[in-house]
């Protein structure tokens, strides 16, 4: 029965149903039922706001209220914040990530620092300072096929993966290619970057020019022959063993949305730094 339930979850993960992933993941610790929505406010890009997004006031079993901020374009992420004080000032406390692939799912809570202004009347007015600082992943869980990883083992794995992802996206940010400007969503991101990162896995016509030259040496890992010459020419020294070992590919296959989130982080901060007016909607 457990295997059947997990297969059902995997089907929904593959189909990209974030709400089902969320219910499947967050019921493990009771968080799905421990918090209740008090009020919901939404903003729409079609009405002139920066992005489709929501501010949700929630209450836990102790009747303590807090705020969740979500952006529709980044369904893998939500920001957990304090309620505003009498001056409308509030703090950002955590970035919560949850998403998956056909291999399973990953979930974590990362401590963050940031402040902004938030007021509630007939509408909700939100503005966050752009200098949001990511601190460290403080908790998380991993489901890999039929194996669930929790506690210290999960925390170590998630923190190590976060370091690798940040290093990879920092390299991406410095990569000079006009085609990067065409990346509008995660599908464009995958289309552009996969041939650059893993030319061995795409058709010859999609491979970067000069990916293979005479004298290149290949090494086999994860059942794939990696061109170490291409790795040395293209990647920073600390990323070379990550790619040649197949670890970069595992990160890509298991947590593409996490890599995209890291890649888009500066854009996310820019969106949140703009004054946004959200309208009250039914819970």
N, C-alpha and C positions, 0 to 999 in steps of 0.2 A: 504494500500500500504506500509506503514511504517513497519507493522508487517511482510509482505512478504519479504521486503528487508532485515530485520534483520534475518529471517530464512535462507535466502540465505547465508548471512555472516556466520551464525552458521555452516552450512554444510561445508563451506570451512575451518572454524576453526577446525572442527572435523577431516577433512581430512589432516590437518597439512600444509595447503598451506600458508606459511608465507607471500609470496608476495601479495596475495589477502588480508590478514589481514592488512598488512601495508597500502595498498591503501584504505581499508575501514576505518581504524582508522585515518590516517593522512590527509585525505581529510576534516575532521571535522573542522580543523582550517586553511585550505588552504596551509599547509606546503608541500603537495604532488606536488602542482603546483608552489610554490614560489621558489623552488630551481631547478637548472638545472645542469646536469652532464657536467663537462668540460673535464675530462679525467679519465680513469679507468685503474688500474694496478692490476694484479692478480699473486698469488703464488700458487704452487701446491705441495702437499705432495708427489705425485708420482715423482716429480723432485728434491726431497731432502730437501724441506722446512719443517718447523715444522708442519704446517697445511695448508689446502686450505683456502686462505684468500684474501681479496681485500682492496686496498686503492683507494678511489674515491675522486677526487677534485670536489667540487660543487661551484656554484655561485648563490647568491640570487638576488632578483630584484634590489638591490642597487649595483650590480656588485661586492659585497664583497665575497671573496673566503674563503673556509674552507675545512677541510679534514674529511672524514668518514672512519673509519676502521671497517671492518666486518670479522668475522671468520665463515666459513661455518658450523662448528660443533655446533656453538651457534647462530642460526638464529634469536633468540629472542632479540639479543643485537647488538648495534652498538656504537662505540665511536666517539664522535664529538670533533674535534681538530682544533687548529689554523693552518694557513699556516706556514711553517718554515721560520725563519729569514735568513739573509745573511750567517749565520754560520751553517745553517741546523738544528737549534734547534727549536722545536715546543712544544706546551703545550697541554695536554689533558684537556678538559673543562667539558664534560658531558658523562655519560653513559645513552643511550636511550634504554628503554625496551619496547617491544610490543609483546604480545602473548595472546593466548586465549584458551578456552575450550568450551564444549557444553553449559556452563552457560553464556558465553559472552567473554569479553576481558578486559585486563588492559594495560594501557600505562603510562609510566612515564619518566621524565628526572631527573637524579641524578647528582648533582655537584660532580666532581672528581678533584683531583690534581695529576699531573704527568708531566714529561717532557721526551723527547726523541729526536732522530735525524732522519731526513727525508730529502732525497735528490732526485731530479728528473733530470734525463738525458734521455738516451734511455730506462733506467730502473728506478725503484723506489727502494731505499734502506731504510729499516725501522728498527729501534731498539728503544725500550722504556725501561726506567729504571724500575726495578721490583717493586719499592716502590710506586705503584699507591694507592692513598688514596681515599676512598669513603667518601664524606662529608654528604650530605643530599638530599633527594628527594625535588626538587624545584617546580615541576608542574606535572600534570597527570590527567588522566580520566579513568573512569571505566564504562563498559557496563555490566549490570547484567540482563540477559533475556531482557525484553523490557524497562528497566530503565537505564537511563544514569546519572552518577554522575560526577559532575565537580566542579571546584572551591575549596573552603576551605574544603568542605565535602570530596571530593575526596582526597585532599592532606592529611587530617587527617587519612583517612582510609588506604591510601597507606603507610604512614609513620609508622602507627601502625603495619601493616602487615609486613613491612620490619624488624621491631624490632623482631617480632615473628619468622620470617624466619631465621634471623641471629642467634637467640638463638637456634633454632632447628638444623641448620647446624653446629653450634659450638659443640653441643652435638653429632651430627653424627661424626664429625671429631675425637672426643675422644672415640668413640665406637670401641672396640677392637674385630674385627672379620676378619679372613683371607679372607672371601668371598668378602670383600670390594674391594680387589685388582682386582676382575673380572669385576668391573664396568667400561665399556668402553664408554657408551653412555647413553642417557636419558632412553632408554628402559631397560637397565640393572639396572639403578638407581631405576626405578619404581619396577622392579622385586625383587630386593634385599630388599629395604627399606619398601615397603608397608606391608609385613607380620610383620616386626619389629615394625612399628609405629601403625598399625591397625590390630592386629591378629583377632579381632572380625569380620573382613570383609573377611577373606580368609578361605579356606578349612582347616580342622583340621590338615591335613598332612603338611601344610605349616606354621603352627603356631610355634613360638619359643618354645623350650623346657622349661618347667616350667612356661608357661604363666598363668596357672591356678593352684592354690593350695587351699587346704581346708581353708575356712574362708574368701576367697576373697569376696568383696562387689561390687555389680554392681550399676551403676547409669544411668538412661536413659536421653539422650540428643540427639537431631537431629534424633529421632526415632531409636537410637542405644543404646544397653546396653553396657556401657563401664566398663571394669574391673578395678576398682580403685586400687585394690591390685597390679595388674601388673604395672599400672602407677607409683605407689609409689616405686616399686622395681626397675624399669628401668629408670625413667626419673628424671631430676633435679627438685627441688622444684618449680622453676618458670615456668616450662613447664607442670607440673601436671594439673593445672586448664585449660590450653589451650587444652590439650588432652581430659580431662574428659568432657569438655563442647561441644566437637565436632568442636571447632574452628580450631584445627590443621587439621582436615579432610577437612574442607571448604578450607583452604589454599592449601591443597594438590590437591583437585579436581579442583579448579579455577585457580591456578597458579603453577602447577607442574614445568613448565620451569623456573620460577623465583627461586624456591627452588633449582633446579638443577644448575642454574647460580650461586647462592650463594655458593653452595657446591663445585663448580668447580673453584671458583674465584682464588685460588692460582695457579691452573694449567693454567688458562687464563693468569695471570701475567707472568708465566714462558714462555709461548708461545711467548708473546709479547716482552720479554726481549732478545730473540734470534735475531740475525741479519737475516733479511729476504730480499731477492731480488725478486721483483715483476716485471713482464713483462707488457708492455703496451698492452692493448687490445682495440677493438672497443667499443664505448659507447653503 
